[in-house]
Amino acid sequence: MPEKVFPTPESFQEFEKELLRRKFQEITSEEVRREFQRLNLKAPRPRPGRETGYRFRANDLMVIAWTTWLKEEQRAREEDAGWVLIAHEDKPLYFTYPLNRTKNFLQRLFLHACIARFRIIHRPLCPKCNQYADIARGKWLKSRFWRCGRKELHDTGKVVNINWDYPLLEALRDPTTDEGLKTILRYALKFLKRERKRRRRYRERRRKEGKEVFVALRKRKLWR
């Protein structure tokens, strides 16, 4: 396991500034309290302090980034991981893998948040019925793709499946996309490719050693 490297107040301030510049909003203490009450949420273990989170809404979906950062104490939690998720109303539809506080933690968290933001801003429309595609579970535990299950509206009478990275790939193919944005999208896709390759190698190594994969995710204590 790589050595822990916690964010500093200065690095978190810069991270926050860039998220807010992209129209993310901080989730307030009152919002957290009311959601706990409304949904009767219970944490899997005691969690000291209030973690700073941010949200971004577009096209009936919401991105949430949890940072492990305790703003009042100006430090990160000792034991925790960062997350980025996409939700519809109260239902989480997509989670990143847990993002450990190692070197470049905030940079990775920021990139995942921005990529998720781009996905929901450019949420695909079904090519058969022009309705929003939904987020569906893929073959692997964390894999996702876009799906339109409105078969009755399709001339083929079949479900339409769309690549999870379609919003990024389509923007790259679009001749009207600004070249500066295209450079950013290419970097984002390379980042995702590296992240997936690293996880794939880890799974392959575990299998060769005769060990289970996704053990930590399956054993992770869930919120109630």
Secondary structure as GFF3:
##gff-version 3
##sequence-region A 1 224
A	DSSP	alpha_helix	9	21	.	.	.	ID=ss1
A	DSSP	beta_strand	25	26	.	.	.	ID=ss2
A	DSSP	alpha_helix	29	39	.	.	.	ID=ss3
A	DSSP	beta_strand	51	58	.	.	.	ID=ss4
A	DSSP	beta_strand	61	70	.	.	.	ID=ss5
A	DSSP	beta_strand	75	76	.	.	.	ID=ss6
A	DSSP	beta_strand	83	88	.	.	.	ID=ss7
A	DSSP	beta_strand	91	95	.	.	.	ID=ss8
A	DSSP	alpha_helix	105	121	.	.	.	ID=ss9
A	DSSP	beta_strand	134	137	.	.	.	ID=ss10
A	DSSP	beta_strand	144	148	.	.	.	ID=ss11
A	DSSP	three_ten_helix	151	153	.	.	.	ID=ss12
A	DSSP	beta_strand	160	162	.	.	.	ID=ss13
A	DSSP	alpha_helix	166	173	.	.	.	ID=ss14
A	DSSP	alpha_helix	179	208	.	.	.	ID=ss15
A	DSSP	alpha_helix	215	219	.	.	.	ID=ss16
###
